[in-house]
Amino acid sequence: EWGSPRSNFRQRVYKIPDEARSRLVSLISEREPAARGLLVSRRLPADFINEKELEDKIAAEPSLLRPFGYDLEVRERQRVCEGHGGRIDLLCYDRRRKRYVVIELKNVRAGQNTFGQITSYIGWAQQRIASGRRVDGLVIARGFDTRFLAAASTTKRIDHINLADLGLV
């Protein structure tokens, strides 16, 4: 009956019923034991940045990514992948490499699902935006689990940067 999951928790603040909150804390704590203290205290750490703030920061200052070899021009934010599902956080064009770059932002640790998400967006952008030319991907997250790193090691088309390395946390 809780509407939040039906809308994928997007673009709104939702009151979480106590029963749902307890269950969510339990489920999250099983996967991320370090998160339990944060969830129980209901206080965010001083270095917390949400995905919208992160997107705003990188869109305003794409030069933050120059030390990592990117010379980006932001073309679109929250690009809906029509007929495919999902939204590309930032669709950029790398002037140095002369190709599009799809950026996926996570204010949490990126996992195997994130890898699947970025590869899906790359494929869509390659077909719909880049007319079949190569599109690269970049995941910016608060760390990367072993499944993400294993998957990322299979391709040179998907790069990843830790938020801490950008100086944003």
C-alpha positions in Angstrom: 0.0 0.0 0.0 3.0 2.3 0.4 3.3 4.4 -2.8 7.0 5.0 -2.6 8.2 1.7 -4.1 5.6 2.0 -7.0 7.3 5.3 -8.0 10.8 4.0 -7.5 11.4 6.6 -4.7 12.0 9.3 -7.4 12.0 13.1 -7.0 9.9 13.2 -3.8 10.3 13.0 -0.1 8.2 10.1 1.3 7.1 9.6 4.9 8.1 6.0 5.7 5.7 4.1 7.9 7.5 2.8 11.1 6.8 -0.9 10.0 8.3 -0.3 6.6 11.3 1.6 8.0 12.1 -1.2 10.4 11.9 -3.7 7.6 14.1 -1.5 5.4 16.7 -1.0 8.1 16.8 -4.7 8.7 17.3 -5.6 5.0 19.9 -2.8 4.4 21.8 -3.8 7.5 22.1 -7.4 6.3 23.9 -6.2 3.1 25.7 -3.2 4.6 26.3 -3.7 8.3 28.1 -0.3 8.6 24.9 1.5 7.5 22.9 0.3 10.5 24.2 3.1 12.8 23.4 5.7 10.3 19.9 4.3 9.6 19.0 3.9 13.3 20.3 7.4 14.2 18.4 9.0 11.3 21.3 11.5 10.9 23.3 12.0 7.7 27.0 12.2 7.9 28.6 15.6 7.3 30.0 14.4 4.0 26.7 13.2 2.6 25.8 14.4 -0.9 22.7 13.2 -2.6 22.6 12.3 -6.3 20.9 15.5 -7.3 23.5 17.6 -5.6 26.2 15.5 -7.2 24.6 15.9 -10.6 24.3 19.6 -10.1 27.9 19.9 -9.1 29.3 17.9 -12.0 27.0 19.5 -14.6 28.1 23.0 -13.4 31.8 22.0 -13.2 32.6 19.2 -15.7 36.2 20.3 -15.4 36.3 18.3 -12.2 36.8 15.3 -14.4 39.8 16.7 -16.3 42.4 15.1 -14.0 40.9 11.8 -15.0 41.4 12.4 -18.7 37.9 13.8 -19.6 37.2 17.1 -21.5 33.4 17.0 -21.2 30.6 19.1 -22.4 27.3 18.3 -20.7 24.6 17.8 -23.4 21.7 16.5 -21.4 20.7 15.8 -17.8 18.2 13.1 -16.8 17.8 11.9 -20.4 14.9 9.5 -20.7 15.8 6.4 -22.7 12.6 6.3 -24.8 11.4 2.8 -25.6 14.1 1.3 -23.3 13.4 2.5 -19.7 15.6 4.4 -17.3 17.2 7.8 -17.3 20.8 8.7 -18.1 22.1 11.0 -15.3 24.4 12.9 -17.5 24.9 12.6 -21.2 28.1 14.3 -22.2 30.4 14.7 -25.2 34.1 14.2 -24.7 35.8 16.8 -26.9 39.2 15.1 -26.5 38.0 11.6 -27.5 35.3 12.8 -29.9 32.6 10.6 -28.5 29.7 10.5 -26.1 30.0 9.6 -22.5 27.2 8.3 -20.4 27.6 9.1 -16.7 25.9 7.2 -13.9 26.0 8.7 -10.5 25.6 6.9 -7.2 25.9 8.3 -3.7 26.3 4.8 -2.5 28.7 2.0 -3.4 28.2 0.7 -7.0 27.5 -2.9 -7.5 26.8 -5.4 -10.3 23.4 -3.8 -10.9 25.1 -0.5 -11.6 27.3 -2.1 -14.1 24.3 -3.6 -15.9 22.6 -0.2 -15.8 25.5 1.7 -17.4 26.0 -0.9 -20.1 22.3 -0.7 -21.0 22.5 3.1 -21.2 25.6 2.9 -23.3 23.9 0.5 -25.8 20.8 2.7 -26.0 22.9 5.9 -26.5 25.0 4.2 -29.1 21.9 3.2 -31.1 19.8 6.3 -30.6 22.2 9.2 -30.1 25.6 8.3 -31.6 24.3 6.7 -34.8 26.2 3.5 -34.0 29.5 5.2 -33.1 31.2 4.2 -29.8 29.8 5.5 -26.6 31.8 5.2 -23.3 30.5 5.0 -19.8 31.6 6.5 -16.5 30.3 5.5 -13.1 30.9 7.9 -10.2 30.1 6.4 -6.9 30.9 6.1 -3.2 33.1 3.1 -3.8 32.7 -0.1 -5.8 32.0 -3.7 -4.7 33.9 -6.7 -6.0 31.2 -7.6 -8.5 31.3 -4.2 -10.1 35.1 -4.2 -10.2 35.1 -7.8 -11.7 32.6 -6.8 -14.4 34.4 -3.5 -15.1 37.6 -5.3 -15.7 36.1 -7.0 -18.8 35.9 -3.7 -20.8 37.9 -0.5 -21.4 34.6 1.3 -22.3 33.4 1.8 -18.7 35.5 3.8 -16.3 34.8 4.4 -12.6 35.8 7.2 -10.2 35.3 7.2 -6.5 33.6 10.3 -5.1 36.4 10.7 -2.6 38.9 11.0 -5.4 36.8 13.9 -6.8 37.0 15.6 -3.4 33.2 15.6 -3.1 33.1 13.6 0.1 
